Amino acid sequence: MGTLAGVRAFTAAALDALGGVDIVVNNAAAARAHIKGISSIPDEEWIDALDLNYLSAVRVNNALLPALREAGPGPVGHRSEPDSRRR
């Protein structure tokens, strides 16, 4: 989900399997602990975190928006916590 290609593959597979969508829940997130604090986080890691935690939701929404509009009014939810993969 951290790349445009990954989102496109995922949303295409979802639309193919489901025949459409009427709700979207974005629930991708990840983070690493940094003992030395925020200033120790390398720039590449910030970019990776933004790609997964923020841009993946934007990309999923954009990819599924035509199907959502076709289905009629429907909710779009967002959940982004580093531990969301464990629940």
PyMOL Python script that loads the backbone (N, CA, C, O; Angstrom):
from pymol import cmd

cmd.read_pdbstr("""\
ATOM      1  N   MET A   1       0.804  -1.192   0.000  1.00  0.00           N
ATOM      2  CA  MET A   1       0.000   0.000   0.000  1.00  0.00           C
ATOM      3  C   MET A   1       0.852   1.263   0.000  1.00  0.00           C
ATOM      4  O   MET A   1       0.322   2.366  -0.135  1.00  0.00           O
ATOM      5  N   GLY A   2       2.135   1.118   0.146  1.00  0.00           N
ATOM      6  CA  GLY A   2       3.007   2.276   0.219  1.00  0.00           C
ATOM      7  C   GLY A   2       3.450   2.823  -1.129  1.00  0.00           C
ATOM      8  O   GLY A   2       4.238   3.767  -1.190  1.00  0.00           O
ATOM      9  N   THR A   3       2.944   2.231  -2.216  1.00  0.00           N
ATOM     10  CA  THR A   3       3.294   2.730  -3.548  1.00  0.00           C
ATOM     11  C   THR A   3       2.032   2.878  -4.387  1.00  0.00           C
ATOM     12  O   THR A   3       1.023   2.222  -4.128  1.00  0.00           O
ATOM     13  N   LEU A   4       2.096   3.736  -5.384  1.00  0.00           N
ATOM     14  CA  LEU A   4       0.964   3.910  -6.288  1.00  0.00           C
ATOM     15  C   LEU A   4       0.654   2.607  -7.019  1.00  0.00           C
ATOM     16  O   LEU A   4      -0.512   2.258  -7.201  1.00  0.00           O
ATOM     17  N   ALA A   5       1.687   1.892  -7.436  1.00  0.00           N
ATOM     18  CA  ALA A   5       1.480   0.611  -8.125  1.00  0.00           C
ATOM     19  C   ALA A   5       0.781  -0.396  -7.211  1.00  0.00           C
ATOM     20  O   ALA A   5      -0.112  -1.118  -7.654  1.00  0.00           O
ATOM     21  N   GLY A   6       1.179  -0.449  -5.954  1.00  0.00           N
ATOM     22  CA  GLY A   6       0.545  -1.353  -5.002  1.00  0.00           C
ATOM     23  C   GLY A   6      -0.919  -1.020  -4.774  1.00  0.00           C
ATOM     24  O   GLY A   6      -1.761  -1.916  -4.707  1.00  0.00           O
ATOM     25  N   VAL A   7      -1.221   0.257  -4.655  1.00  0.00           N
ATOM     26  CA  VAL A   7      -2.610   0.685  -4.464  1.00  0.00           C
ATOM     27  C   VAL A   7      -3.443   0.362  -5.699  1.00  0.00           C
ATOM     28  O   VAL A   7      -4.573  -0.113  -5.583  1.00  0.00           O
ATOM     29  N   ARG A   8      -2.891   0.616  -6.870  1.00  0.00           N
ATOM     30  CA  ARG A   8      -3.631   0.312  -8.103  1.00  0.00           C
ATOM     31  C   ARG A   8      -3.940  -1.177  -8.212  1.00  0.00           C
ATOM     32  O   ARG A   8      -5.050  -1.557  -8.586  1.00  0.00           O
ATOM     33  N   ALA A   9      -2.962  -2.020  -7.889  1.00  0.00           N
ATOM     34  CA  ALA A   9      -3.179  -3.470  -7.938  1.00  0.00           C
ATOM     35  C   ALA A   9      -4.235  -3.890  -6.919  1.00  0.00           C
ATOM     36  O   ALA A   9      -5.119  -4.688  -7.231  1.00  0.00           O
ATOM     37  N   PHE A  10      -4.145  -3.357  -5.712  1.00  0.00           N
ATOM     38  CA  PHE A  10      -5.092  -3.705  -4.652  1.00  0.00           C
ATOM     39  C   PHE A  10      -6.514  -3.272  -5.007  1.00  0.00           C
ATOM     40  O   PHE A  10      -7.451  -4.062  -4.892  1.00  0.00           O
ATOM     41  N   THR A  11      -6.674  -2.020  -5.438  1.00  0.00           N
ATOM     42  CA  THR A  11      -8.021  -1.526  -5.721  1.00  0.00           C
ATOM     43  C   THR A  11      -8.620  -2.215  -6.944  1.00  0.00           C
ATOM     44  O   THR A  11      -9.824  -2.472  -6.979  1.00  0.00           O
ATOM     45  N   ALA A  12      -7.799  -2.515  -7.941  1.00  0.00           N
ATOM     46  CA  ALA A  12      -8.303  -3.241  -9.114  1.00  0.00           C
ATOM     47  C   ALA A  12      -8.773  -4.635  -8.716  1.00  0.00           C
ATOM     48  O   ALA A  12      -9.823  -5.090  -9.171  1.00  0.00           O
ATOM     49  N   ALA A  13      -8.006  -5.312  -7.874  1.00  0.00           N
ATOM     50  CA  ALA A  13      -8.398  -6.649  -7.409  1.00  0.00           C
ATOM     51  C   ALA A  13      -9.673  -6.583  -6.578  1.00  0.00           C
ATOM     52  O   ALA A  13     -10.541  -7.446  -6.702  1.00  0.00           O
ATOM     53  N   ALA A  14      -9.788  -5.565  -5.733  1.00  0.00           N
ATOM     54  CA  ALA A  14     -10.991  -5.411  -4.904  1.00  0.00           C
ATOM     55  C   ALA A  14     -12.220  -5.174  -5.777  1.00  0.00           C
ATOM     56  O   ALA A  14     -13.259  -5.803  -5.573  1.00  0.00           O
ATOM     57  N   LEU A  15     -12.104  -4.278  -6.738  1.00  0.00           N
ATOM     58  CA  LEU A  15     -13.237  -4.003  -7.623  1.00  0.00           C
ATOM     59  C   LEU A  15     -13.605  -5.231  -8.444  1.00  0.00           C
ATOM     60  O   LEU A  15     -14.786  -5.494  -8.669  1.00  0.00           O
ATOM     61  N   ASP A  16     -12.613  -5.981  -8.891  1.00  0.00           N
ATOM     62  CA  ASP A  16     -12.865  -7.194  -9.662  1.00  0.00           C
ATOM     63  C   ASP A  16     -13.562  -8.247  -8.810  1.00  0.00           C
ATOM     64  O   ASP A  16     -14.520  -8.876  -9.258  1.00  0.00           O
ATOM     65  N   ALA A  17     -13.087  -8.439  -7.591  1.00  0.00           N
ATOM     66  CA  ALA A  17     -13.655  -9.464  -6.707  1.00  0.00           C
ATOM     67  C   ALA A  17     -15.037  -9.081  -6.191  1.00  0.00           C
ATOM     68  O   ALA A  17     -15.914  -9.934  -6.051  1.00  0.00           O
ATOM     69  N   LEU A  18     -15.226  -7.796  -5.909  1.00  0.00           N
ATOM     70  CA  LEU A  18     -16.469  -7.351  -5.280  1.00  0.00           C
ATOM     71  C   LEU A  18     -17.495  -6.807  -6.269  1.00  0.00           C
ATOM     72  O   LEU A  18     -18.676  -6.696  -5.942  1.00  0.00           O
ATOM     73  N   GLY A  19     -17.056  -6.476  -7.452  1.00  0.00           N
ATOM     74  CA  GLY A  19     -17.966  -5.904  -8.430  1.00  0.00           C
ATOM     75  C   GLY A  19     -18.290  -4.442  -8.185  1.00  0.00           C
ATOM     76  O   GLY A  19     -19.122  -3.870  -8.889  1.00  0.00           O
ATOM     77  N   GLY A  20     -17.659  -3.835  -7.217  1.00  0.00           N
ATOM     78  CA  GLY A  20     -17.889  -2.435  -6.861  1.00  0.00           C
ATOM     79  C   GLY A  20     -17.627  -2.250  -5.381  1.00  0.00           C
ATOM     80  O   GLY A  20     -17.294  -3.201  -4.675  1.00  0.00           O
ATOM     81  N   VAL A  21     -17.777  -1.035  -4.921  1.00  0.00           N
ATOM     82  CA  VAL A  21     -17.620  -0.747  -3.491  1.00  0.00           C
ATOM     83  C   VAL A  21     -18.675   0.257  -3.062  1.00  0.00           C
ATOM     84  O   VAL A  21     -19.093   1.104  -3.852  1.00  0.00           O
ATOM     85  N   ASP A  22     -19.103   0.164  -1.818  1.00  0.00           N
ATOM     86  CA  ASP A  22     -20.027   1.156  -1.278  1.00  0.00           C
ATOM     87  C   ASP A  22     -19.538   1.734   0.045  1.00  0.00           C
ATOM     88  O   ASP A  22     -20.221   2.547   0.668  1.00  0.00           O
ATOM     89  N   ILE A  23     -18.351   1.308   0.468  1.00  0.00           N
ATOM     90  CA  ILE A  23     -17.717   1.833   1.673  1.00  0.00           C
ATOM     91  C   ILE A  23     -16.204   1.633   1.531  1.00  0.00           C
ATOM     92  O   ILE A  23     -15.754   0.656   0.932  1.00  0.00           O
ATOM     93  N   VAL A  24     -15.438   2.554   2.078  1.00  0.00           N
ATOM     94  CA  VAL A  24     -13.977   2.423   2.086  1.00  0.00           C
ATOM     95  C   VAL A  24     -13.494   2.689   3.499  1.00  0.00           C
ATOM     96  O   VAL A  24     -13.861   3.693   4.110  1.00  0.00           O
ATOM     97  N   VAL A  25     -12.671   1.791   4.015  1.00  0.00           N
ATOM     98  CA  VAL A  25     -12.024   1.995   5.311  1.00  0.00           C
ATOM     99  C   VAL A  25     -10.521   1.855   5.095  1.00  0.00           C
ATOM    100  O   VAL A  25     -10.029   0.767   4.799  1.00  0.00           O
ATOM    101  N   ASN A  26      -9.809   2.945   5.242  1.00  0.00           N
ATOM    102  CA  ASN A  26      -8.352   2.941   5.128  1.00  0.00           C
ATOM    103  C   ASN A  26      -7.768   2.584   6.488  1.00  0.00           C
ATOM    104  O   ASN A  26      -8.080   3.225   7.492  1.00  0.00           O
ATOM    105  N   ASN A  27      -6.912   1.549   6.517  1.00  0.00           N
ATOM    106  CA  ASN A  27      -6.383   1.064   7.792  1.00  0.00           C
ATOM    107  C   ASN A  27      -4.934   0.600   7.644  1.00  0.00           C
ATOM    108  O   ASN A  27      -4.551  -0.421   8.217  1.00  0.00           O
ATOM    109  N   ALA A  28      -4.140   1.327   6.894  1.00  0.00           N
ATOM    110  CA  ALA A  28      -2.729   0.980   6.734  1.00  0.00           C
ATOM    111  C   ALA A  28      -1.891   1.953   7.545  1.00  0.00           C
ATOM    112  O   ALA A  28      -2.073   3.167   7.452  1.00  0.00           O
ATOM    113  N   ALA A  29      -0.984   1.423   8.331  1.00  0.00           N
ATOM    114  CA  ALA A  29      -0.114   2.296   9.131  1.00  0.00           C
ATOM    115  C   ALA A  29       1.106   1.514   9.591  1.00  0.00           C
ATOM    116  O   ALA A  29       1.070   0.292   9.733  1.00  0.00           O
ATOM    117  N   ALA A  30       2.167   2.239   9.816  1.00  0.00           N
ATOM    118  CA  ALA A  30       3.388   1.647  10.362  1.00  0.00           C
ATOM    119  C   ALA A  30       4.242   2.760  10.940  1.00  0.00           C
ATOM    120  O   ALA A  30       4.167   3.910  10.506  1.00  0.00           O
ATOM    121  N   ALA A  31       5.039   2.409  11.908  1.00  0.00           N
ATOM    122  CA  ALA A  31       5.981   3.369  12.506  1.00  0.00           C
ATOM    123  C   ALA A  31       7.074   2.586  13.209  1.00  0.00           C
ATOM    124  O   ALA A  31       6.870   1.447  13.629  1.00  0.00           O
ATOM    125  N   ARG A  32       8.224   3.204  13.329  1.00  0.00           N
ATOM    126  CA  ARG A  32       9.338   2.602  14.061  1.00  0.00           C
ATOM    127  C   ARG A  32       9.653   3.463  15.272  1.00  0.00           C
ATOM    128  O   ARG A  32       9.489   4.682  15.246  1.00  0.00           O
ATOM    129  N   ALA A  33      10.096   2.824  16.307  1.00  0.00           N
ATOM    130  CA  ALA A  33      10.518   3.570  17.499  1.00  0.00           C
ATOM    131  C   ALA A  33      11.912   4.142  17.268  1.00  0.00           C
ATOM    132  O   ALA A  33      12.770   3.494  16.670  1.00  0.00           O
ATOM    133  N   HIS A  34      12.121   5.344  17.742  1.00  0.00           N
ATOM    134  CA  HIS A  34      13.430   5.999  17.639  1.00  0.00           C
ATOM    135  C   HIS A  34      13.827   6.488  19.026  1.00  0.00           C
ATOM    136  O   HIS A  34      13.340   7.511  19.507  1.00  0.00           O
ATOM    137  N   ILE A  35      14.711   5.741  19.650  1.00  0.00           N
ATOM    138  CA  ILE A  35      15.154   6.035  21.008  1.00  0.00           C
ATOM    139  C   ILE A  35      15.767   7.431  21.115  1.00  0.00           C
ATOM    140  O   ILE A  35      15.601   8.106  22.131  1.00  0.00           O
ATOM    141  N   LYS A  36      16.467   7.861  20.082  1.00  0.00           N
ATOM    142  CA  LYS A  36      17.156   9.152  20.127  1.00  0.00           C
ATOM    143  C   LYS A  36      16.238  10.330  19.806  1.00  0.00           C
ATOM    144  O   LYS A  36      16.689  11.475  19.784  1.00  0.00           O
ATOM    145  N   GLY A  37      14.980  10.067  19.560  1.00  0.00           N
ATOM    146  CA  GLY A  37      14.031  11.143  19.326  1.00  0.00           C
ATOM    147  C   GLY A  37      13.792  11.448  17.862  1.00  0.00           C
ATOM    148  O   GLY A  37      14.396  10.855  16.969  1.00  0.00           O
ATOM    149  N   ILE A  38      12.902  12.380  17.650  1.00  0.00           N
ATOM    150  CA  ILE A  38      12.430  12.711  16.312  1.00  0.00           C
ATOM    151  C   ILE A  38      13.539  13.200  15.386  1.00  0.00           C
ATOM    152  O   ILE A  38      13.491  12.960  14.180  1.00  0.00           O
ATOM    153  N   SER A  39      14.527  13.877  15.937  1.00  0.00           N
ATOM    154  CA  SER A  39      15.602  14.409  15.090  1.00  0.00           C
ATOM    155  C   SER A  39      16.516  13.316  14.539  1.00  0.00           C
ATOM    156  O   SER A  39      17.331  13.578  13.655  1.00  0.00           O
ATOM    157  N   SER A  40      16.387  12.097  15.055  1.00  0.00           N
ATOM    158  CA  SER A  40      17.223  10.998  14.568  1.00  0.00           C
ATOM    159  C   SER A  40      16.590  10.237  13.403  1.00  0.00           C
ATOM    160  O   SER A  40      17.203   9.317  12.861  1.00  0.00           O
ATOM    161  N   ILE A  41      15.387  10.605  13.018  1.00  0.00           N
ATOM    162  CA  ILE A  41      14.694   9.889  11.949  1.00  0.00           C
ATOM    163  C   ILE A  41      15.233  10.349  10.592  1.00  0.00           C
ATOM    164  O   ILE A  41      15.188  11.539  10.278  1.00  0.00           O
ATOM    165  N   PRO A  42      15.740   9.414   9.790  1.00  0.00           N
ATOM    166  CA  PRO A  42      16.272   9.784   8.475  1.00  0.00           C
ATOM    167  C   PRO A  42      15.155  10.241   7.528  1.00  0.00           C
ATOM    168  O   PRO A  42      14.007   9.815   7.651  1.00  0.00           O
ATOM    169  N   ASP A  43      15.506  11.096   6.603  1.00  0.00           N
ATOM    170  CA  ASP A  43      14.554  11.647   5.649  1.00  0.00           C
ATOM    171  C   ASP A  43      13.822  10.551   4.878  1.00  0.00           C
ATOM    172  O   ASP A  43      12.616  10.657   4.653  1.00  0.00           O
ATOM    173  N   GLU A  44      14.531   9.505   4.473  1.00  0.00           N
ATOM    174  CA  GLU A  44      13.915   8.412   3.720  1.00  0.00           C
ATOM    175  C   GLU A  44      12.807   7.741   4.526  1.00  0.00           C
ATOM    176  O   GLU A  44      11.796   7.312   3.970  1.00  0.00           O
ATOM    177  N   GLU A  45      13.004   7.654   5.834  1.00  0.00           N
ATOM    178  CA  GLU A  45      11.990   7.025   6.680  1.00  0.00           C
ATOM    179  C   GLU A  45      10.743   7.902   6.786  1.00  0.00           C
ATOM    180  O   GLU A  45       9.624   7.390   6.823  1.00  0.00           O
ATOM    181  N   TRP A  46      10.933   9.218   6.834  1.00  0.00           N
ATOM    182  CA  TRP A  46       9.787  10.136   6.812  1.00  0.00           C
ATOM    183  C   TRP A  46       8.992   9.944   5.521  1.00  0.00           C
ATOM    184  O   TRP A  46       7.762   9.887   5.545  1.00  0.00           O
ATOM    185  N   ILE A  47       9.690   9.846   4.410  1.00  0.00           N
ATOM    186  CA  ILE A  47       9.027   9.676   3.118  1.00  0.00           C
ATOM    187  C   ILE A  47       8.264   8.357   3.081  1.00  0.00           C
ATOM    188  O   ILE A  47       7.120   8.321   2.627  1.00  0.00           O
ATOM    189  N   ASP A  48       8.879   7.276   3.551  1.00  0.00           N
ATOM    190  CA  ASP A  48       8.198   5.977   3.603  1.00  0.00           C
ATOM    191  C   ASP A  48       6.959   6.043   4.487  1.00  0.00           C
ATOM    192  O   ASP A  48       5.911   5.508   4.126  1.00  0.00           O
ATOM    193  N   ALA A  49       7.071   6.693   5.638  1.00  0.00           N
ATOM    194  CA  ALA A  49       5.942   6.806   6.565  1.00  0.00           C
ATOM    195  C   ALA A  49       4.799   7.605   5.942  1.00  0.00           C
ATOM    196  O   ALA A  49       3.635   7.223   6.067  1.00  0.00           O
ATOM    197  N   LEU A  50       5.120   8.698   5.280  1.00  0.00           N
ATOM    198  CA  LEU A  50       4.082   9.497   4.624  1.00  0.00           C
ATOM    199  C   LEU A  50       3.430   8.726   3.483  1.00  0.00           C
ATOM    200  O   LEU A  50       2.216   8.807   3.298  1.00  0.00           O
ATOM    201  N   ASP A  51       4.218   7.983   2.720  1.00  0.00           N
ATOM    202  CA  ASP A  51       3.658   7.170   1.641  1.00  0.00           C
ATOM    203  C   ASP A  51       2.649   6.165   2.177  1.00  0.00           C
ATOM    204  O   ASP A  51       1.561   6.023   1.619  1.00  0.00           O
ATOM    205  N   LEU A  52       2.996   5.474   3.243  1.00  0.00           N
ATOM    206  CA  LEU A  52       2.101   4.450   3.774  1.00  0.00           C
ATOM    207  C   LEU A  52       0.976   5.039   4.615  1.00  0.00           C
ATOM    208  O   LEU A  52      -0.189   4.704   4.401  1.00  0.00           O
ATOM    209  N   ASN A  53       1.298   5.897   5.552  1.00  0.00           N
ATOM    210  CA  ASN A  53       0.310   6.364   6.522  1.00  0.00           C
ATOM    211  C   ASN A  53      -0.638   7.428   5.987  1.00  0.00           C
ATOM    212  O   ASN A  53      -1.758   7.549   6.483  1.00  0.00           O
ATOM    213  N   TYR A  54      -0.224   8.194   4.999  1.00  0.00           N
ATOM    214  CA  TYR A  54      -1.080   9.262   4.473  1.00  0.00           C
ATOM    215  C   TYR A  54      -1.421   9.062   2.993  1.00  0.00           C
ATOM    216  O   TYR A  54      -2.592   8.985   2.621  1.00  0.00           O
ATOM    217  N   LEU A  55      -0.391   8.981   2.163  1.00  0.00           N
ATOM    218  CA  LEU A  55      -0.649   8.933   0.724  1.00  0.00           C
ATOM    219  C   LEU A  55      -1.371   7.667   0.282  1.00  0.00           C
ATOM    220  O   LEU A  55      -2.085   7.695  -0.721  1.00  0.00           O
ATOM    221  N   SER A  56      -1.208   6.560   0.998  1.00  0.00           N
ATOM    222  CA  SER A  56      -1.945   5.352   0.606  1.00  0.00           C
ATOM    223  C   SER A  56      -3.449   5.588   0.714  1.00  0.00           C
ATOM    224  O   SER A  56      -4.205   5.130  -0.143  1.00  0.00           O
ATOM    225  N   ALA A  57      -3.894   6.294   1.750  1.00  0.00           N
ATOM    226  CA  ALA A  57      -5.322   6.601   1.895  1.00  0.00           C
ATOM    227  C   ALA A  57      -5.798   7.522   0.776  1.00  0.00           C
ATOM    228  O   ALA A  57      -6.870   7.309   0.209  1.00  0.00           O
ATOM    229  N   VAL A  58      -5.014   8.535   0.458  1.00  0.00           N
ATOM    230  CA  VAL A  58      -5.368   9.444  -0.638  1.00  0.00           C
ATOM    231  C   VAL A  58      -5.473   8.664  -1.946  1.00  0.00           C
ATOM    232  O   VAL A  58      -6.416   8.853  -2.714  1.00  0.00           O
ATOM    233  N   ARG A  59      -4.514   7.796  -2.192  1.00  0.00           N
ATOM    234  CA  ARG A  59      -4.494   7.020  -3.440  1.00  0.00           C
ATOM    235  C   ARG A  59      -5.657   6.031  -3.515  1.00  0.00           C
ATOM    236  O   ARG A  59      -6.279   5.884  -4.567  1.00  0.00           O
ATOM    237  N   VAL A  60      -5.951   5.353  -2.404  1.00  0.00           N
ATOM    238  CA  VAL A  60      -7.084   4.422  -2.381  1.00  0.00           C
ATOM    239  C   VAL A  60      -8.382   5.181  -2.636  1.00  0.00           C
ATOM    240  O   VAL A  60      -9.201   4.760  -3.452  1.00  0.00           O
ATOM    241  N   ASN A  61      -8.569   6.290  -1.944  1.00  0.00           N
ATOM    242  CA  ASN A  61      -9.786   7.079  -2.140  1.00  0.00           C
ATOM    243  C   ASN A  61      -9.925   7.521  -3.592  1.00  0.00           C
ATOM    244  O   ASN A  61     -11.002   7.396  -4.176  1.00  0.00           O
ATOM    245  N   ASN A  62      -8.849   8.035  -4.179  1.00  0.00           N
ATOM    246  CA  ASN A  62      -8.903   8.488  -5.571  1.00  0.00           C
ATOM    247  C   ASN A  62      -9.209   7.341  -6.528  1.00  0.00           C
ATOM    248  O   ASN A  62      -9.968   7.510  -7.482  1.00  0.00           O
ATOM    249  N   ALA A  63      -8.623   6.183  -6.274  1.00  0.00           N
ATOM    250  CA  ALA A  63      -8.845   5.034  -7.151  1.00  0.00           C
ATOM    251  C   ALA A  63     -10.276   4.505  -7.054  1.00  0.00           C
ATOM    252  O   ALA A  63     -10.838   4.038  -8.045  1.00  0.00           O
ATOM    253  N   LEU A  64     -10.859   4.579  -5.863  1.00  0.00           N
ATOM    254  CA  LEU A  64     -12.197   4.018  -5.658  1.00  0.00           C
ATOM    255  C   LEU A  64     -13.318   5.041  -5.765  1.00  0.00           C
ATOM    256  O   LEU A  64     -14.491   4.668  -5.735  1.00  0.00           O
ATOM    257  N   LEU A  65     -12.990   6.304  -5.889  1.00  0.00           N
ATOM    258  CA  LEU A  65     -14.012   7.345  -5.942  1.00  0.00           C
ATOM    259  C   LEU A  65     -15.029   7.139  -7.068  1.00  0.00           C
ATOM    260  O   LEU A  65     -16.223   7.316  -6.822  1.00  0.00           O
ATOM    261  N   PRO A  66     -14.624   6.778  -8.287  1.00  0.00           N
ATOM    262  CA  PRO A  66     -15.640   6.540  -9.322  1.00  0.00           C
ATOM    263  C   PRO A  66     -16.628   5.433  -8.931  1.00  0.00           C
ATOM    264  O   PRO A  66     -17.830   5.573  -9.159  1.00  0.00           O
ATOM    265  N   ALA A  67     -16.138   4.344  -8.350  1.00  0.00           N
ATOM    266  CA  ALA A  67     -17.024   3.250  -7.937  1.00  0.00           C
ATOM    267  C   ALA A  67     -17.916   3.677  -6.779  1.00  0.00           C
ATOM    268  O   ALA A  67     -19.084   3.290  -6.725  1.00  0.00           O
ATOM    269  N   LEU A  68     -17.385   4.468  -5.857  1.00  0.00           N
ATOM    270  CA  LEU A  68     -18.197   4.978  -4.749  1.00  0.00           C
ATOM    271  C   LEU A  68     -19.314   5.874  -5.264  1.00  0.00           C
ATOM    272  O   LEU A  68     -20.455   5.765  -4.817  1.00  0.00           O
ATOM    273  N   ARG A  69     -18.996   6.750  -6.190  1.00  0.00           N
ATOM    274  CA  ARG A  69     -20.013   7.644  -6.758  1.00  0.00           C
ATOM    275  C   ARG A  69     -21.087   6.847  -7.492  1.00  0.00           C
ATOM    276  O   ARG A  69     -22.271   7.178  -7.423  1.00  0.00           O
ATOM    277  N   GLU A  70     -20.672   5.808  -8.187  1.00  0.00           N
ATOM    278  CA  GLU A  70     -21.628   4.966  -8.907  1.00  0.00           C
ATOM    279  C   GLU A  70     -22.571   4.249  -7.945  1.00  0.00           C
ATOM    280  O   GLU A  70     -23.749   4.067  -8.251  1.00  0.00           O
ATOM    281  N   ALA A  71     -22.060   3.844  -6.786  1.00  0.00           N
ATOM    282  CA  ALA A  71     -22.863   3.118  -5.803  1.00  0.00           C
ATOM    283  C   ALA A  71     -23.812   4.033  -5.036  1.00  0.00           C
ATOM    284  O   ALA A  71     -24.766   3.552  -4.424  1.00  0.00           O
ATOM    285  N   GLY A  72     -23.570   5.333  -5.057  1.00  0.00           N
ATOM    286  CA  GLY A  72     -24.389   6.263  -4.284  1.00  0.00           C
ATOM    287  C   GLY A  72     -23.653   6.678  -3.033  1.00  0.00           C
ATOM    288  O   GLY A  72     -22.495   6.310  -2.840  1.00  0.00           O
ATOM    289  N   PRO A  73     -24.312   7.442  -2.182  1.00  0.00           N
ATOM    290  CA  PRO A  73     -23.632   7.926  -0.971  1.00  0.00           C
ATOM    291  C   PRO A  73     -23.094   6.769  -0.120  1.00  0.00           C
ATOM    292  O   PRO A  73     -23.790   5.784   0.127  1.00  0.00           O
ATOM    293  N   GLY A  74     -21.866   6.910   0.311  1.00  0.00           N
ATOM    294  CA  GLY A  74     -21.253   5.885   1.153  1.00  0.00           C
ATOM    295  C   GLY A  74     -20.125   6.480   1.961  1.00  0.00           C
ATOM    296  O   GLY A  74     -19.514   7.464   1.545  1.00  0.00           O
ATOM    297  N   PRO A  75     -19.840   5.898   3.105  1.00  0.00           N
ATOM    298  CA  PRO A  75     -18.811   6.461   3.983  1.00  0.00           C
ATOM    299  C   PRO A  75     -17.387   6.096   3.561  1.00  0.00           C
ATOM    300  O   PRO A  75     -17.144   5.065   2.933  1.00  0.00           O
ATOM    301  N   VAL A  76     -16.472   6.966   3.924  1.00  0.00           N
ATOM    302  CA  VAL A  76     -15.038   6.714   3.795  1.00  0.00           C
ATOM    303  C   VAL A  76     -14.455   6.919   5.179  1.00  0.00           C
ATOM    304  O   VAL A  76     -14.561   8.009   5.740  1.00  0.00           O
ATOM    305  N   GLY A  77     -13.840   5.883   5.738  1.00  0.00           N
ATOM    306  CA  GLY A  77     -13.268   5.970   7.084  1.00  0.00           C
ATOM    307  C   GLY A  77     -11.757   5.845   7.051  1.00  0.00           C
ATOM    308  O   GLY A  77     -11.181   5.227   6.156  1.00  0.00           O
ATOM    309  N   HIS A  78     -11.137   6.444   8.044  1.00  0.00           N
ATOM    310  CA  HIS A  78      -9.680   6.405   8.146  1.00  0.00           C
ATOM    311  C   HIS A  78      -9.283   6.001   9.560  1.00  0.00           C
ATOM    312  O   HIS A  78      -9.816   6.520  10.541  1.00  0.00           O
ATOM    313  N   ARG A  79      -8.348   5.074   9.647  1.00  0.00           N
ATOM    314  CA  ARG A  79      -7.768   4.663  10.920  1.00  0.00           C
ATOM    315  C   ARG A  79      -6.283   4.506  10.661  1.00  0.00           C
ATOM    316  O   ARG A  79      -5.887   3.765   9.761  1.00  0.00           O
ATOM    317  N   SER A  80      -5.471   5.180  11.422  1.00  0.00           N
ATOM    318  CA  SER A  80      -4.035   5.110  11.178  1.00  0.00           C
ATOM    319  C   SER A  80      -3.295   5.090  12.500  1.00  0.00           C
ATOM    320  O   SER A  80      -3.003   6.134  13.084  1.00  0.00           O
ATOM    321  N   GLU A  81      -3.002   3.903  12.954  1.00  0.00           N
ATOM    322  CA  GLU A  81      -2.217   3.710  14.167  1.00  0.00           C
ATOM    323  C   GLU A  81      -1.136   2.698  13.855  1.00  0.00           C
ATOM    324  O   GLU A  81      -1.383   1.742  13.119  1.00  0.00           O
ATOM    325  N   PRO A  82       0.045   2.882  14.391  1.00  0.00           N
ATOM    326  CA  PRO A  82       1.116   1.915  14.124  1.00  0.00           C
ATOM    327  C   PRO A  82       0.748   0.485  14.484  1.00  0.00           C
ATOM    328  O   PRO A  82       1.273  -0.447  13.875  1.00  0.00           O
ATOM    329  N   ASP A  83      -0.134   0.280  15.451  1.00  0.00           N
ATOM    330  CA  ASP A  83      -0.487  -1.084  15.849  1.00  0.00           C
ATOM    331  C   ASP A  83      -1.763  -1.572  15.180  1.00  0.00           C
ATOM    332  O   ASP A  83      -2.280  -2.617  15.574  1.00  0.00           O
ATOM    333  N   SER A  84      -2.291  -0.868  14.193  1.00  0.00           N
ATOM    334  CA  SER A  84      -3.548  -1.264  13.568  1.00  0.00           C
ATOM    335  C   SER A  84      -3.455  -2.626  12.892  1.00  0.00           C
ATOM    336  O   SER A  84      -4.476  -3.296  12.733  1.00  0.00           O
ATOM    337  N   ARG A  85      -2.272  -3.050  12.493  1.00  0.00           N
ATOM    338  CA  ARG A  85      -2.117  -4.349  11.841  1.00  0.00           C
ATOM    339  C   ARG A  85      -2.295  -5.508  12.812  1.00  0.00           C
ATOM    340  O   ARG A  85      -2.475  -6.647  12.381  1.00  0.00           O
ATOM    341  N   ARG A  86      -2.248  -5.242  14.111  1.00  0.00           N
ATOM    342  CA  ARG A  86      -2.332  -6.313  15.104  1.00  0.00           C
ATOM    343  C   ARG A  86      -3.750  -6.540  15.605  1.00  0.00           C
ATOM    344  O   ARG A  86      -3.974  -7.470  16.380  1.00  0.00           O
ATOM    345  N   ARG A  87      -4.683  -5.753  15.206  1.00  0.00           N
ATOM    346  CA  ARG A  87      -6.046  -5.878  15.754  1.00  0.00           C
ATOM    347  C   ARG A  87      -6.954  -6.646  14.855  1.00  0.00           C
ATOM    348  O   ARG A  87      -8.127  -6.834  15.178  1.00  0.00           O
TER     349      ARG A  87
END
""", "prot")
cmd.dss("prot")
cmd.show_as("cartoon", "prot")
cmd.util.cbc("prot")
cmd.orient("prot")
